[in-house]
Amino acid sequence: MAKIALVTDSYYAVNGVSRTYQQLAKYCKSKKINLDIFTIGKNKKNTSNGSVNIYQFAAKWPVNYYYDLPPFDVKIISPGLKETFNKKEYDIVHLATPGSLGIAVRSMINKDKIPVVGVFHTLLAEYASSWAEKGLEKFPEYFKNPTAGITQAAVWQFLKWFYAKSNIVLAPSKNIEKKIKILERPTEIFPRGVDIKTFNPSFKNKKNKKITALYVGRLSTEKNIDLLVQIFKNYNKAELWMVGDGPYKQGLKAQLPNAKFFGYLKGKKLSEVYANADFFVFPSITDTFGNVILEAQASGIPAIVTEFGGPKELIDNKKTGLIVKANNKDFKKAVNYMVNNPEKTKKMGKNALREAKEKSWDKAFDKLFKIYKNLI
């Protein structure tokens, strides 16, 4: 049976990447597949759970470059990493994230000896460009725009180097698979799944009659949340619920005094918020997949997404949700449609639920292991 090394700088964080690999750990444990997870955190510790081992390394010279993402270790090779990794004999190395731990293992492996699977989870170049624009917002356009463009190009060059040793690079959606052709590596789709026991309409216990729009995700500029501010700032036909945290939280609270902010939620509380909303709003133009869309659909509510990135591939337009242009006029028109047509909204929610039931984590990981098998 294959022995897999999974390298991810993000395992315990609250995001789609972490959720994916936490689910992979459950899958491997249930099937007694040997999985070693290499990750980074505040402290060095090793844990085991059945056939799954987690090796967490502490950053020696940490740089906290973003609000809730794991630190980047300037030292790159964490103490003990090389010894722990090299004493194992792996059939597959799965490089999940291009952080300091990913860079360290990438520099240590020889793809001619061990097959390497790279996974593209995040539009890092677009994120970096967004952060650059935000950081330079007080500068004139003739300086700000070229700087953001240069930043984006530089990140793509880094990603090209990072994935150069990968035998194959997996994308979460067709849209992203097209984008990563720039990496000049073979590509394939690695889909995601949803836990329909955790996200389910049975958690609905809504008592108030106010129509509610729900957003779940990081509260940050790269998620294009300013679009929600424009729409809901003076909107009285529906209440906006915001689940998550991030550097933009206080600014959002000031601009959206009528919105309800839940912070980070998990378990039953998160399931209830999903099930008790009427529809989901996701204005992001940089997401490669959008696990939260699947969670909303499994909860029986339709979603409004933009025409950019991976989320649109989860929506059958006007059947399970709405796909719109990423501007105030079109997104607000979609919100009004959901609010003014409650029966059609409920019908879209039922259709979304039906489709979500077909997207299990087991099916997603079955495909991943077929890709592993072909490489081995």
C-alpha positions as CSV (number, residue, x, y, z in Angstrom):
1,M,0.0,0.0,0.0
2,A,1.2,3.4,-0.9
3,K,3.0,5.6,1.7
4,I,2.3,9.3,1.2
5,A,4.1,12.4,2.4
6,L,1.7,15.4,2.5
7,V,3.5,18.7,2.8
8,T,1.2,21.6,3.8
9,D,2.0,24.9,5.5
10,S,-1.7,25.2,6.3
11,Y,-3.2,22.2,8.2
12,Y,-4.7,23.6,11.4
13,A,-5.8,27.0,10.0
14,V,-9.4,27.8,9.2
15,N,-9.6,27.8,5.4
16,G,-10.5,25.6,2.5
17,V,-6.9,24.1,2.1
18,S,-6.8,23.0,5.7
19,R,-10.3,21.5,5.6
20,T,-9.4,19.5,2.5
21,Y,-6.4,17.9,4.1
22,Q,-8.2,17.3,7.4
23,Q,-10.7,15.4,5.4
24,L,-7.9,13.5,3.6
25,A,-6.5,12.5,7.0
26,K,-9.9,11.0,7.9
27,Y,-10.1,9.2,4.6
28,C,-6.7,7.7,5.0
29,K,-7.4,6.6,8.6
30,S,-10.6,4.9,7.6
31,K,-8.9,3.0,4.8
32,K,-5.7,2.3,6.8
33,I,-3.5,4.2,4.2
34,N,-0.2,5.4,5.5
35,L,-0.1,9.2,5.5
36,D,2.6,11.4,7.0
37,I,1.6,15.1,7.2
38,F,4.3,17.7,7.4
39,T,3.1,21.1,8.6
40,I,4.2,24.2,10.4
41,G,3.0,25.8,13.6
42,K,4.0,27.6,16.8
43,N,5.5,24.5,18.5
44,K,7.2,21.3,17.4
45,K,5.1,18.3,18.1
46,N,4.3,14.9,16.6
47,T,0.9,13.2,16.8
48,S,-0.5,9.9,15.5
49,N,-4.0,8.7,14.7
50,G,-4.2,5.3,13.3
51,S,-2.3,5.2,10.0
52,V,-1.9,9.0,10.0
53,N,1.1,10.7,11.5
54,I,1.4,14.5,11.8
55,Y,4.8,16.1,12.1
56,Q,4.5,19.8,13.1
57,F,7.6,21.9,12.9
58,A,8.1,25.3,14.6
59,A,9.3,28.1,12.5
60,K,12.9,29.0,13.5
61,W,12.8,32.6,12.1
62,P,9.0,33.2,11.6
63,V,7.6,36.0,9.5
64,N,3.9,36.6,10.0
65,Y,3.2,38.0,6.6
66,Y,-0.6,37.8,6.7
67,Y,-3.4,38.0,9.2
68,D,-4.3,34.3,9.8
69,L,-1.9,32.4,7.6
70,P,0.9,30.2,9.0
71,P,4.2,32.1,9.4
72,F,6.9,31.9,6.7
73,D,10.2,30.5,8.1
74,V,13.1,32.5,6.8
75,K,15.4,29.7,7.8
76,I,13.5,27.5,5.4
77,I,14.8,24.1,6.6
78,S,13.2,23.7,10.1
79,P,15.3,21.9,12.7
80,G,14.7,18.1,12.3
81,L,12.7,18.3,9.1
82,K,15.4,16.9,6.8
83,E,16.2,14.0,9.3
84,T,12.5,13.1,9.7
85,F,11.7,13.3,6.0
86,N,14.7,11.5,4.7
87,K,14.5,8.5,7.0
88,K,11.1,7.6,5.5
89,E,10.6,5.9,2.2
90,Y,7.6,7.4,0.4
91,D,5.8,6.3,-2.7
92,I,4.3,9.8,-3.3
93,V,5.2,13.3,-2.2
94,H,2.2,15.6,-2.2
95,L,3.2,19.3,-2.2
96,A,0.1,21.2,-1.2
97,T,1.4,24.8,-0.4
98,P,4.3,26.9,-1.6
99,G,5.2,28.2,1.8
100,S,8.5,27.8,3.6
101,L,7.8,24.1,4.5
102,G,6.8,23.4,0.9
103,I,9.9,25.2,-0.4
104,A,12.1,23.2,2.0
105,V,10.8,19.8,0.9
106,R,10.8,20.8,-2.7
107,S,14.5,21.6,-2.4
108,M,15.2,18.2,-0.8
109,I,13.3,15.8,-3.1
110,N,14.4,14.2,-6.4
111,K,11.3,13.7,-8.7
112,D,13.3,11.0,-10.6
113,K,13.2,8.9,-7.4
114,I,9.9,9.8,-5.9
115,P,6.8,10.9,-7.9
116,V,5.7,14.4,-6.9
117,V,2.2,15.7,-7.0
118,G,1.8,19.5,-6.8
119,V,-1.6,21.0,-5.9
120,F,-2.6,24.5,-6.9
121,H,-5.0,25.8,-4.2
122,T,-4.6,29.6,-4.2
123,L,-4.3,32.3,-6.8
124,L,-1.3,33.7,-4.9
125,A,-0.3,36.0,-7.7
126,E,-3.7,37.7,-7.7
127,Y,-3.7,37.9,-3.9
128,A,-0.2,39.5,-3.9
129,S,-1.4,42.0,-6.5
130,S,-4.5,42.8,-4.4
131,W,-2.4,43.3,-1.3
132,A,0.0,45.5,-3.2
133,E,-2.8,47.7,-4.6
134,K,-4.3,48.0,-1.1
135,G,-1.0,48.9,0.4
136,L,-0.4,51.5,-2.2
137,E,-3.9,52.9,-2.4
138,K,-2.7,56.5,-1.5
139,F,-0.2,56.5,-4.4
140,P,-1.1,57.7,-7.9
141,E,-2.4,55.2,-10.5
142,Y,0.7,55.5,-12.7
143,F,2.8,54.1,-9.8
144,K,0.3,51.8,-8.2
145,N,-0.9,49.8,-11.2
146,P,2.5,48.9,-12.6
147,T,3.8,47.9,-9.2
148,A,0.8,45.6,-8.7
149,G,1.5,44.1,-12.2
150,I,5.2,43.6,-11.5
151,T,4.3,41.9,-8.1
152,Q,1.9,39.5,-9.9
153,A,4.4,38.6,-12.6
154,A,7.1,37.9,-10.0
155,V,4.9,35.6,-8.0
156,W,4.0,33.6,-11.1
157,Q,7.7,33.2,-11.8
158,F,8.2,31.9,-8.3
159,L,5.3,29.4,-8.7
160,K,6.8,28.2,-11.9
161,W,10.0,27.4,-10.1
162,F,8.1,25.8,-7.1
163,Y,6.1,23.4,-9.3
164,A,9.0,22.6,-11.7
165,K,9.7,19.3,-9.8
166,S,6.1,18.2,-9.9
167,N,5.2,15.3,-12.2
168,I,1.7,16.7,-12.3
169,V,-0.1,19.8,-10.9
170,L,-3.6,19.4,-9.8
171,A,-6.2,22.2,-10.0
172,P,-9.6,22.4,-8.2
173,S,-11.5,23.6,-11.3
174,K,-11.4,23.9,-15.1
175,N,-10.9,27.6,-14.9
176,I,-7.8,27.3,-12.7
177,E,-6.5,24.4,-14.8
178,K,-6.4,26.8,-17.8
179,K,-4.6,29.4,-15.7
180,I,-1.9,27.1,-14.5
181,K,-0.8,26.1,-18.0
182,I,1.7,28.9,-17.5
183,L,3.5,26.5,-15.1
184,E,4.3,24.2,-18.1
185,R,3.5,21.0,-16.2
186,P,1.0,18.3,-16.9
187,T,-2.3,19.1,-15.2
188,E,-5.5,17.4,-14.0
189,I,-8.6,18.2,-11.9
190,F,-8.6,17.3,-8.2
191,P,-12.2,18.0,-7.1
192,R,-13.4,18.7,-3.6
193,G,-16.3,17.3,-1.5
194,V,-18.7,18.2,1.3
195,D,-19.8,16.5,4.5
196,I,-23.6,16.3,4.1
197,K,-24.0,15.2,7.7
198,T,-22.3,18.4,9.0
199,F,-24.0,20.7,6.4
200,N,-27.6,19.8,6.2
201,P,-31.1,21.5,6.1
202,S,-32.0,19.6,9.2
203,F,-30.2,22.2,11.3
204,K,-32.7,24.8,10.3
205,N,-34.5,26.3,13.3
206,K,-35.2,29.8,12.1
207,K,-37.9,31.7,14.0
208,N,-37.6,35.3,12.8
209,K,-39.1,36.1,9.4
210,K,-36.4,38.4,8.2
211,I,-34.8,37.4,4.9
212,T,-31.1,36.7,5.4
213,A,-28.1,36.7,3.0
214,L,-25.0,34.8,4.3
215,Y,-21.3,35.2,3.7
216,V,-18.8,32.8,5.1
217,G,-15.0,33.3,4.6
218,R,-12.0,35.5,5.4
219,L,-12.9,39.1,6.0
220,S,-10.2,40.6,3.7
221,T,-9.8,42.8,0.7
222,E,-8.9,40.0,-1.8
223,K,-12.4,38.5,-1.2
224,N,-13.9,41.5,-2.9
225,I,-16.2,42.2,0.1
226,D,-16.4,45.9,-0.8
227,L,-19.1,44.8,-3.2
228,L,-21.2,43.6,-0.3
229,V,-20.6,46.9,1.5
230,Q,-22.0,48.8,-1.6
231,I,-25.1,46.6,-1.7
232,F,-26.0,46.1,1.9
233,K,-24.9,49.4,3.5
234,N,-28.4,50.9,3.0
235,Y,-30.3,47.8,2.1
236,N,-33.4,47.1,4.2
237,K,-35.0,44.2,2.3
238,A,-32.7,41.6,3.8
239,E,-30.2,41.2,6.7
240,L,-26.6,40.3,6.0
241,W,-24.9,37.7,8.1
242,M,-21.0,37.6,8.1
243,V,-19.2,34.5,9.4
244,G,-15.4,34.6,9.6
245,D,-12.6,36.9,10.7
246,G,-9.8,38.9,9.1
247,P,-8.0,42.2,8.9
248,Y,-11.1,44.0,7.4
249,K,-13.4,43.1,10.2
250,Q,-13.5,46.4,12.1
251,G,-13.8,48.4,8.8
252,L,-16.7,46.2,7.8
253,K,-18.5,46.6,11.1
254,A,-18.2,50.4,10.8
255,Q,-19.6,50.4,7.2
256,L,-22.3,47.7,7.8
257,P,-23.9,48.6,11.2
258,N,-27.0,46.6,10.4
259,A,-25.1,43.4,9.5
260,K,-24.7,40.6,12.0
261,F,-21.1,39.4,12.6
262,F,-20.6,36.0,14.0
263,G,-16.8,35.7,14.0
264,Y,-15.3,32.2,13.4
265,L,-17.8,29.4,13.9
266,K,-17.5,25.7,13.8
267,G,-19.5,22.5,14.5
268,K,-23.2,22.8,15.1
269,K,-23.2,26.6,15.3
270,L,-21.8,26.9,11.8
271,S,-24.2,24.3,10.5
272,E,-27.2,26.2,12.0
273,V,-26.1,29.5,10.5
274,Y,-25.9,28.0,7.0
275,A,-29.2,26.2,7.3
276,N,-31.0,29.3,8.6
277,A,-29.9,31.6,5.9
278,D,-32.1,32.1,2.8
279,F,-29.3,32.5,0.3
280,F,-25.5,32.7,0.1
281,V,-23.4,35.6,-1.3
282,F,-19.9,35.2,-2.5
283,P,-18.4,38.2,-4.3
284,S,-14.8,36.8,-4.6
285,I,-13.0,37.0,-7.9
286,T,-9.8,35.2,-6.7
287,D,-11.1,31.9,-5.3
288,T,-9.9,28.7,-7.1
289,F,-12.8,26.6,-5.8
290,G,-14.9,27.8,-2.9
291,N,-15.6,25.0,-0.4
292,V,-18.1,27.4,1.3
293,I,-20.3,27.2,-1.8
294,L,-20.6,23.5,-1.5
295,E,-21.4,23.9,2.3
296,A,-24.2,26.3,1.5
297,Q,-25.6,24.0,-1.2
298,A,-25.5,21.0,1.2
299,S,-27.4,23.2,3.7
300,G,-30.2,23.7,1.1
301,I,-29.5,27.3,0.1
302,P,-28.6,28.7,-3.3
303,A,-25.6,31.0,-3.9
304,I,-24.8,34.1,-5.8
305,V,-21.2,34.1,-7.2
306,T,-19.3,36.1,-9.8
307,E,-18.2,35.0,-13.2
308,F,-14.5,34.8,-12.1
309,G,-12.6,31.8,-10.7
310,G,-13.7,28.4,-9.6
311,P,-17.0,29.0,-7.7
312,K,-19.0,29.5,-10.9
313,E,-18.3,25.9,-11.8
314,L,-20.3,24.8,-8.8
315,I,-23.4,26.7,-9.9
316,D,-25.9,25.7,-12.6
317,N,-27.1,29.3,-13.4
318,K,-30.7,30.0,-12.5
319,K,-31.1,26.4,-11.3
320,T,-28.9,26.1,-8.2
321,G,-27.9,29.7,-7.9
322,L,-26.9,32.8,-9.9
323,I,-23.7,33.7,-11.7
324,V,-23.3,37.4,-12.2
325,K,-20.7,40.0,-13.2
326,A,-18.6,41.4,-10.4
327,N,-20.2,44.8,-10.2
328,N,-22.6,46.6,-7.9
329,K,-25.5,46.7,-10.5
330,D,-25.5,43.1,-11.4
331,F,-24.8,41.6,-8.0
332,K,-27.5,43.8,-6.4
333,K,-29.9,42.7,-9.1
334,A,-29.2,39.1,-8.2
335,V,-29.7,39.8,-4.5
336,N,-33.1,41.5,-5.3
337,Y,-34.1,38.5,-7.3
338,M,-33.5,36.2,-4.4
339,V,-35.4,38.5,-2.0
340,N,-38.3,39.2,-4.3
341,N,-38.8,35.6,-5.5
342,P,-38.8,33.4,-2.3
343,E,-40.4,30.4,-3.9
344,K,-37.8,30.4,-6.8
345,T,-35.1,30.8,-4.2
346,K,-36.3,27.8,-2.2
347,K,-36.5,25.8,-5.4
348,M,-32.9,26.7,-6.3
349,G,-31.9,25.7,-2.8
350,K,-33.5,22.2,-3.2
351,N,-31.8,21.8,-6.6
352,A,-28.5,22.8,-5.0
353,L,-28.9,20.3,-2.2
354,R,-29.6,17.5,-4.7
355,E,-26.4,18.3,-6.5
356,A,-24.3,18.7,-3.3
357,K,-25.3,15.1,-2.2
358,E,-23.4,13.8,-5.3
359,K,-20.1,15.5,-4.2
360,S,-18.7,13.5,-1.4
361,W,-15.2,13.7,0.0
362,D,-14.8,9.9,-0.7
363,K,-15.4,10.5,-4.4
364,A,-12.9,13.3,-4.5
365,F,-10.2,11.3,-2.7
366,D,-10.9,8.2,-4.8
367,K,-10.0,10.3,-7.8
368,L,-6.9,11.6,-6.1
369,F,-5.7,8.1,-5.3
370,K,-6.2,7.1,-9.0
371,I,-3.8,9.9,-9.9
372,Y,-1.4,8.6,-7.3
373,K,-1.6,5.1,-8.6
374,N,-0.9,6.2,-12.2
375,L,2.3,8.0,-11.1
376,I,3.5,5.1,-8.9
